[in-house]
Amino acid sequence: MGDVIAAPPQPRVPVRGTDQTFPVHRIYCVGRNFADHAREMGATAPASRAERGTPVFFLKPADAIALQADVPYPPGTQDLHHEVELVVALGHDAPAGVLDPADAERLIYGYAVGLDLTRRDLQGAAKAKGLPWDTGKSFDHAAPISAIVPKAQVGELGDRRISLAINGETRQQGSLADLIWTVPDILHELSRLYALRAGDLIFMGTPAGVGPLQPGDRFHAVVEGIAEHSGRIVAAAV
């Protein structure tokens, strides 16, 4: 039985140093995973890990990834914001049931750096009305991402720095040691809600300093010793 329309190509991210690609299944994102950013957004940050509650999750479509250097300014917004994030790429399906955090590392294929682009005005308007804010987070080119670096080339994440410069000025910076929920924590919590699969990407949350982007702005995102990604925001074609 044939398709009634041509099947779109599967989104894929290159693997650094190879001619291989990583086919994307889903994109999960973690909200408020740095205490300073939680406070910046008007939320109460936990005083300790024992008080952290449960993480905030949202999703972007797989075809929201943007590999090109020129990222078009999205429609429907006057307030596009940057959020730099560590990205975790899964290379194995999770076993059935809730994943033990001790087993989480076995699922990881590699890491990248990405941007969780946000139409902040749309998100804010939806939040004010108690409505879902998908339109603020899920749109074309909403997830610029670097090539994926295999975990074997990375070693421990530790306290590596994450940063974002806009037009040469550092806007965001933080340490992965300051994540409220670590990578094993997040995979454990996601497994309570979803069947994690090879091809999943997890954007792990952003440090404080989020702010607006305009057409012409150039960005440079870094996770220290792992990945870098540069590009610019361009006016959308009319």
Secondary structure, DSSP 8 states (H G I E B T S, - for coil): ---SS------EEEBTTSS-EEE---EEEEES-BHHHHHHTT----SSGGG----EEEEE-GGGEE-SSEEE--TT-S-EEE-EEEEEEE-S---SS---GGGGGGGEEEEEEEE--EEHHHHHHHHHTT---HHHH-STT-EEB--BEEGGGT---TT-EEEEEETTEEEEEEEGGGBSS-HHHHHHHHHTTS---TT-EEE----S--EE--TT-EEEEEETTTEEEEEEEE----
